[in-house]
Amino acid sequence: MTLLSDAPNLVRDRDGLEAFWMPFTANRQFKSAPRLFVKAEGMYYTTDDGRRVLDGFAGLWCCNAGHCRKPITEAIQKQAAVMDYAPAFQMGHPLAFELANRVVDLAPGKLDHVFFCNSGSEAVDTALKIALGYHRIRGEGARMRLIGRERGYHGVGFGGISVGGIVANRKMFGTMLTGVDHLPHTLDIEKNAFTRGQPEWGAHLADELERLVALHDASTIAAVIVEPIAGSTGVILPPRGYLQRLREITRKHGILLIFDEVITAFGRVGDAFAADVYGVEPDMITFAKGVTSGTVPMGGVLVSSEIYKAFMGGPAGIELFHGYTYSAHPLACAAGIATLDLYEAEGLFERAAKMAPKLENALHSLKGTKHVIDIRNDGLVGAVELAPREKAVGARGFEAFLGCYEKGVLVRQTGDTIAIAPALIVEESQIDQIVSTLREVVDSLA
Ligand SMILES: Cc1ncc(COP(=O)(O)O)c(C=O)c1O
């Protein structure tokens, strides 16, 4: 068995790197110059060669409480020793119900039931299936169309890539789901460059939904799914009034509105859900990541009482033929409960709201830095967009990511956009470090 402490030896032997086909990674580049973390604590990772790296990205938008927080790790360890696993099909365990209640307590308005799964991708596919099933149960089974948005990221299941709008994630995989259409994305740098928070321009882009309704007819459309903040594509914020317009139009036509809050839920924008922050209540919310602060994989879908009741009014027996072996896994539930306790005890959502102006000012101080063509932010999410190099889109962004890593700061790169999303425990001095490192690195790039 290879222990963690042996990992550096394994890695020095380059053959040892071959077996793992790394996700969303330039495998050949990585394996020629590996970047390995072996330890994490609070705001920091430690690399295999003993360097401390400030985590400017909460792992991958997920470790909102910071790394290896004792109350969470202890809850997981304790649970693993008491009950490792319990089936969630026709059986239950108390932690699943407790966590569902806790999530519902945080959720907006009528979103009062939770379906658990293990990832954001599964949450999205679950929500899309619930939308289709809901209409069918109500006798509107012709509502089969799903509408996503250009540049949207909804994970990697076939449902998620179908409604998603990131070309590279779609083009290899054939026709995907049929009957899907897309709204336009809302990024317009010419109109909104360097906006702090939600842009003023762009609410009218929601009216494109009326065009799709006119094209397909409302009676064929099941649901619209959008991220309140489109994260993975490079942080695109909702223009003021945009989400409200989507809500009005979907409601008018009996179309379900799903917010994919896999990155925005659990404090990222300064409240439990972005739906609260932006004042719009969808019919479903998908979540993952922050629910366990990234410690144990978990995802879920919050659904409205109306949707749940529709299923419960159907034929007797199993109401939804859908679920995962690891839905509501005891370790994930223990981690989730401990995480929500910690968020509450330390007031981390409020802390995120309090630190947001600090991040905003620090990021916007990069305006005028070489290559920087836009800066966007809200809550504890921000992005700095660099001008692409001619015939090498993404190259400058990747070099910026590598440069920051070499200087001890982890950021995330999508194309030529550098995204920042630190844990909600981030200190002001750490925000300064992230931004000054980014400035130095970007300034040095060709
Ligand atoms: C909005 C959104 N939806 C879905 C996903 C997919 O989540 P996972 O990687 O856990 O499947 C992500 C991941 O970043 C996401 O940002």
The ligand as a Tripos MOL2 file, in Angstrom:
@<TRIPOS>MOLECULE
LIG
   16    16     1     0     0
SMALL
NO_CHARGES

@<TRIPOS>ATOM
      1 C1        -23.0390   25.2300  -11.5650 C.3       1 LIG1
      2 C2        -22.4560   23.8540  -11.5260 C.ar      1 LIG1
      3 N1        -23.2570   22.8060  -11.7390 N.ar      1 LIG1
      4 C3        -22.7960   21.5540  -11.6970 C.ar      1 LIG1
      5 C4        -21.4730   21.3050  -11.4330 C.ar      1 LIG1
      6 C5        -20.9650   19.8980  -11.4180 C.3       1 LIG1
      7 O1        -20.6250   19.5040  -10.1610 O.3       1 LIG1
      8 P1        -19.7640   18.1680   -9.9490 P.3       1 LIG1
      9 O2        -18.4100   18.4470  -10.4740 O.co2     1 LIG1
     10 O3        -19.8260   17.9720   -8.4650 O.co2     1 LIG1
     11 O4        -20.4570   17.0870  -10.6860 O.co2     1 LIG1
     12 C6        -20.6150   22.3680  -11.1930 C.ar      1 LIG1
     13 C7        -19.1950   22.1460  -10.8930 C.2       1 LIG1
     14 O5        -18.3960   23.0400  -10.7670 O.2       1 LIG1
     15 C8        -21.1060   23.6850  -11.2520 C.ar      1 LIG1
     16 O6        -20.3150   24.7560  -11.0620 O.3       1 LIG1
@<TRIPOS>BOND
     1     1     2 1
     2     2     3 ar
     3     2    15 ar
     4     3     4 ar
     5     4     5 ar
     6     5     6 1
     7     5    12 ar
     8     6     7 1
     9     7     8 1
    10     8     9 2
    11     8    10 1
    12     8    11 1
    13    12    13 1
    14    12    15 ar
    15    13    14 2
    16    15    16 1
@<TRIPOS>SUBSTRUCTURE
     1 LIG1         1 GROUP 0 **** ****
